[in-house]
Amino acid sequence: MNETKDLIRMELLEEWMKLFAEEKDYYIYGAANTAKQILALAKSTGVADKVKGFVVTNGEENPGVVEELPVMDIHLLQDTQAVILVPHAGLFKEEINSLLEELGFVNIQLINRFCYFAAKQGPQRVADSYMEKAKEMTKKYDSGKSNEEKERDALLRERILQIREEGQPDFGQVQFYQSFEKIGVTGTRPSLYRVMKYGLENFLTKEQDILDIGCNTGFLDMTISPLVHSITGVEYDRSLVAIANCVKEHLKADNCMFVNSDFCDWYKANDRKYDVILSFAIHHWLNLSPEEYTRNINTLLEKSGYLCFESHDLSVPDKEFDACLKLLLDMNYVIKNRGSIMDDGITKRDFVILWKPE
């Protein structure tokens, strides 16, 4: 097995070096964690001098400099002969590729296959203290399982890894975005730690119906599902919903329902209200103004209900988060808890738990 991994690594490294054979300027698409990891890989392989910066779809929503390199709006880059390295997958990959072609770029390199390799070169993904807690909880879950149950868990992990590989999701392409300690799945964002950090157990009850907007693989939802009456997770990525439903069936988590839909489309057809709404680092991706999003949230949430609202990466000010929070406070929502979280050891986000008055 190790020999196979070493061979794959060498083949990837050889292919990576061939990418930089041209005498052109190179730009990495994006300015977040994956882009930083790609730059770290370029540094570790001696080709970073060819990388002239980062390009993004909207320069106003990103920092001006990352890792001492400029971040440029792709619409302003005049050198259409430059090599654009695109580490994205899924729908984002298609959208970015289409935009680059429309703008006349002719050297587009889709480099998702190097992302796992790049992640190994970059900063530690999850802080040691979080990992130790996850290991403790995983041992606790495993201690009560028979060998047959452990084998079924191992087969499940193989199955969902295959679904992820075939689906190429936008979030969780290198490593699962969420961990699920109960079945031994590690992820960029450890679910058990997040549940504790947000303080969800302080107000979740067996009578509550929960809505998770942008639920990803639903691992966090299935972590808290024993504490509540029901959970509905809405997720636009088909492969992530397939993974969620696969795990749900394995665990017989019948109080969970995962829906493959754009939130805006789902909202128009929905006629239910919920006792708790989870909105974790999703508002930016919904193409809704703060006024629209908070109005939708308010419509969906029962009186005396709770909203768990999390910002995006705060390396850039999250103006939408601030605007949404102000609008909710203007509606007389009450802050019950607030704080910051850096659960992957890299990305800082703010969160707030709000209570809707009767």
C-alpha positions in Angstrom: 0.0 0.0 0.0 2.8 2.5 0.9 4.6 1.6 -2.3 1.5 2.4 -4.3 1.1 5.8 -2.5 4.7 6.7 -3.1 4.3 5.9 -6.8 1.2 8.0 -7.1 3.1 10.8 -5.2 6.0 10.7 -7.6 3.7 10.7 -10.7 1.8 13.7 -9.3 5.1 15.5 -8.5 6.4 14.9 -12.0 3.1 16.1 -13.6 3.1 19.2 -11.3 6.6 20.2 -12.4 5.6 19.8 -16.0 2.9 22.4 -15.4 5.6 25.0 -14.7 7.7 24.3 -17.8 6.3 27.3 -19.7 8.0 30.7 -19.6 4.8 32.5 -18.5 3.4 34.2 -15.4 1.3 31.9 -13.2 -1.7 32.9 -11.1 -3.7 30.8 -8.5 -7.4 31.2 -8.7 -8.8 32.0 -5.2 -7.4 33.5 -2.1 -8.5 31.2 0.7 -7.0 28.1 2.3 -6.8 25.9 -0.8 -5.1 28.6 -2.7 -2.6 29.1 0.1 -1.9 25.4 0.1 -1.2 25.5 -3.6 1.3 28.3 -3.1 2.9 26.3 -0.3 3.3 23.4 -2.7 4.9 25.7 -5.3 7.3 26.9 -2.6 8.2 23.4 -1.5 8.9 22.4 -5.1 10.9 25.4 -6.0 8.6 27.0 -8.6 7.1 29.8 -6.4 9.0 32.4 -8.3 6.7 31.9 -11.3 3.6 32.5 -9.2 2.8 36.2 -9.5 -0.3 36.3 -7.4 -3.9 35.3 -6.8 -6.9 36.1 -9.0 -10.5 36.1 -7.8 -13.9 36.7 -9.3 -14.6 39.8 -7.2 -11.7 41.8 -5.9 -13.8 43.9 -3.5 -14.7 40.8 -1.4 -11.1 39.7 -1.0 -7.9 41.0 0.7 -5.5 43.0 -1.4 -2.5 40.8 -0.4 -2.2 37.1 0.6 1.1 35.5 1.6 2.9 38.7 0.4 1.4 38.3 -3.1 -1.2 40.5 -4.7 -4.8 39.5 -5.1 -6.3 40.7 -8.3 -9.8 40.8 -9.8 -9.6 38.5 -12.8 -11.5 41.0 -14.9 -8.5 43.4 -14.4 -5.8 41.0 -15.5 -4.7 42.0 -19.0 -2.3 39.1 -19.7 -4.6 36.5 -21.2 -1.5 34.4 -21.9 -0.9 33.9 -18.2 -1.3 30.4 -16.8 -4.3 30.3 -14.4 -4.2 27.5 -11.9 -7.7 26.5 -10.9 -7.9 24.2 -7.8 -11.7 24.1 -7.5 -14.0 21.2 -8.2 -17.7 20.7 -9.0 -19.9 23.6 -10.0 -17.3 26.2 -9.0 -14.8 24.7 -11.4 -17.3 24.8 -14.3 -18.3 28.4 -13.5 -14.7 29.6 -13.2 -13.6 27.8 -16.3 -16.5 29.4 -18.3 -15.6 32.9 -16.9 -11.9 32.5 -17.9 -12.8 31.3 -21.4 -15.2 34.3 -21.8 -12.4 36.7 -20.7 -10.1 35.2 -23.3 -7.6 33.2 -21.1 -6.1 30.4 -23.1 -3.8 28.7 -20.5 -6.3 27.3 -17.9 -5.0 24.5 -15.8 -7.5 22.5 -13.7 -5.4 21.3 -10.8 -7.8 19.7 -8.3 -5.9 16.5 -8.5 -3.0 18.1 -6.7 -5.0 19.5 -3.8 -4.5 16.5 -1.4 -0.8 16.7 -2.1 -0.9 20.4 -1.6 -2.7 20.1 1.7 0.1 17.9 3.0 2.6 20.8 2.3 0.5 23.5 4.0 -0.3 24.3 7.6 -1.7 21.8 10.0 -5.4 21.5 9.2 -6.8 20.7 12.7 -5.2 21.8 15.9 -3.8 19.0 18.1 -6.1 19.7 21.0 -9.2 19.2 18.8 -7.8 16.0 17.3 -7.2 14.6 20.8 -10.8 15.2 21.8 -12.0 13.6 18.5 -9.8 10.5 19.2 -11.2 10.2 22.7 -14.8 10.3 21.4 -14.0 7.9 18.5 -12.6 5.4 21.0 -15.7 5.8 23.1 -17.9 5.0 20.1 -15.8 2.1 18.9 -15.5 0.5 22.4 -19.1 -0.6 22.2 -19.0 -2.0 18.7 -18.6 -5.5 17.6 -15.9 -6.5 15.0 -18.8 -6.9 12.5 -20.0 -3.4 13.2 -16.5 -2.0 12.8 -16.1 -3.8 9.5 -19.4 -2.2 8.3 -18.1 1.2 9.3 -15.0 0.6 7.3 -17.0 -0.4 4.2 -19.2 2.7 4.7 -16.1 4.9 4.7 -14.9 3.3 1.5 -18.3 3.9 -0.1 -18.6 7.5 0.8 -15.0 8.2 -0.3 -15.9 6.8 -3.7 -19.1 9.0 -3.9 -17.0 12.0 -3.0 -14.3 11.2 -5.6 -16.9 10.6 -8.4 -18.9 13.7 -7.4 -16.0 16.2 -7.0 -17.8 18.4 -4.5 -16.9 22.1 -4.2 -16.6 21.8 -0.4 -14.7 18.8 0.9 -12.7 18.0 -2.2 -9.4 17.3 -0.4 -10.7 16.1 2.9 -14.3 15.9 4.2 -15.4 19.4 5.2 -17.0 18.0 8.3 -15.7 15.2 10.5 -18.0 12.4 11.9 -16.3 10.8 14.8 -19.1 8.2 15.2 -18.0 6.4 12.0 -14.3 7.3 12.2 -14.4 10.0 9.4 -12.0 12.9 9.9 -12.7 16.3 8.3 -11.4 19.9 8.0 -14.0 21.0 10.6 -14.4 18.6 13.5 -18.1 18.3 14.2 -17.9 17.3 17.9 -15.7 20.3 18.7 -18.1 22.7 16.9 -21.1 21.4 18.8 -19.3 22.1 22.0 -17.9 25.4 21.0 -21.3 26.8 19.8 -22.9 25.4 22.9 -25.7 23.7 21.0 -26.4 21.2 23.7 -27.4 24.0 26.0 -30.7 24.6 24.2 -31.4 21.6 21.9 -34.3 19.5 23.1 -36.1 16.3 21.9 -39.1 18.4 20.8 -37.3 20.6 18.3 -37.3 20.5 14.5 -34.1 21.8 13.1 -33.2 23.3 9.7 -29.6 23.3 8.5 -29.0 25.6 5.5 -26.1 24.3 3.4 -25.7 21.1 5.4 -22.7 19.7 3.4 -22.5 16.0 4.2 -24.9 16.3 7.2 -22.2 15.0 9.6 -22.8 17.8 12.1 -26.6 17.2 11.8 -26.3 13.5 12.5 -24.0 14.3 15.4 -26.8 16.2 17.1 -29.7 14.2 15.7 -30.1 12.1 18.9 -30.8 15.4 20.8 -33.7 16.6 18.7 -37.0 15.6 17.1 -36.0 16.1 13.5 -33.4 17.7 11.2 -33.8 18.9 7.6 -30.6 19.6 5.8 -30.7 21.6 2.5 -27.6 21.2 0.2 -27.1 22.2 -3.4 -24.3 19.7 -4.1 -25.8 16.3 -5.2 -22.8 14.3 -4.2 -22.7 15.7 -0.6 -26.4 14.8 -0.2 -25.7 11.3 -1.6 -23.0 10.9 1.1 -25.4 12.2 3.8 -28.2 9.8 2.8 -25.7 6.9 2.6 -24.6 7.5 6.2 -28.1 8.2 7.4 -29.2 4.8 6.1 -26.2 3.1 7.7 -27.0 4.7 11.1 -30.8 4.4 10.7 -31.0 8.1 11.6 -34.6 8.3 10.6 -35.2 11.8 12.1 -32.8 13.3 9.5 -33.9 14.4 6.0 -31.4 15.7 3.4 -32.7 17.6 0.4 -30.7 18.3 -2.7 -31.8 21.8 -3.7 -30.7 25.4 -4.1 -31.9 27.1 -0.9 -33.8 29.8 -2.8 -35.8 27.2 -4.8 -36.4 25.1 -1.7 -37.6 28.1 0.3 -40.3 29.0 -2.2 -41.8 25.5 -2.0 -41.4 25.1 1.8 -44.4 25.6 4.1 -42.8 24.6 7.4 -41.4 26.5 10.4 -38.5 25.3 12.5 -37.5 25.7 16.2 -33.8 26.0 15.4 -32.0 27.2 12.2 -28.4 26.5 11.5 -26.6 28.9 9.2 -22.9 28.1 9.3 -20.7 30.1 6.9 -23.3 29.8 4.1 -24.9 33.3 3.6 -22.3 34.5 1.1 -23.1 31.6 -1.3 -26.9 32.1 -1.5 -27.0 35.1 -3.8 -29.4 36.9 -1.4 -29.0 40.3 0.0 -28.8 40.6 3.9 -32.4 42.0 3.8 -33.7 39.0 1.8 -31.8 36.4 3.8 -32.9 37.7 7.2 -36.4 38.0 6.0 -36.4 34.4 4.9 -34.8 33.3 8.2 -37.5 35.2 10.2 -40.2 33.5 8.1 -38.8 30.1 8.7 -38.1 30.4 12.4 -40.8 29.7 15.1 -41.3 32.3 17.8 -39.0 31.5 20.7 -36.8 29.7 18.2 -33.0 29.9 18.0 -30.7 30.9 15.1 -27.1 29.7 15.0 -25.4 32.1 12.7 -21.7 31.9 11.7 -19.6 34.2 9.6 -17.2 33.3 6.8 -13.4 33.5 6.9 -12.5 36.7 8.8 -9.2 37.3 7.0 -11.6 39.7 5.1 -14.3 41.6 7.0 -17.6 39.7 6.5 -19.8 42.7 5.8 -22.8 40.6 5.0 -22.6 38.8 8.4 -22.5 42.2 10.1 -25.4 43.5 8.1 -27.5 40.4 8.7 -26.8 40.6 12.5 -27.8 44.2 12.6 -31.1 43.5 10.8 -31.9 40.6 13.2 -31.2 42.8 16.2 -33.5 45.4 14.7 -36.1 42.7 14.6 -35.6 42.4 18.4 -33.7 39.1 18.2 -31.7 38.5 21.4 -28.1 37.4 21.6 -27.7 34.4 23.8 -24.2 33.5 23.0 -21.4 34.7 20.8 -17.8 34.0 20.2 -15.1 33.0 17.6 -14.1 29.7 16.3 -10.9 28.5 14.6 -11.8 24.8 14.5 -9.5 23.9 11.5 -6.5 25.6 13.2 -6.4 28.2 10.3 -9.6 30.0 9.6 -11.2 32.3 12.2 -15.0 32.8 12.1 -17.4 34.6 14.4 -20.6 33.0 15.5 -23.7 34.2 17.4 -26.7 32.3 18.9 -29.8 34.4 18.6 -33.2 33.9 20.2 -36.4 35.1 18.4 -38.9 36.7 20.8 -42.4 35.5 21.1 
